[in-house]
């Protein structure tokens, strides 16, 4: 998979953090899937797509 790295655009956040521990402490909410699970699932789905799916 190819990707490009570019400077931030005006209005982009300087830092993004995905840490669900604060909401777990505050509300008892817990993520069902890890980031690795989500990425793997999305990649598997993408691999199954056919040319007809893009039409």
Secondary structure, 3 states (H helix, E strand, C coil): CCCCCCCCCCCCCCCCCCCCHHHHHHHCCCCCCCHHHHHHHHHHHHHHCCHHHHC
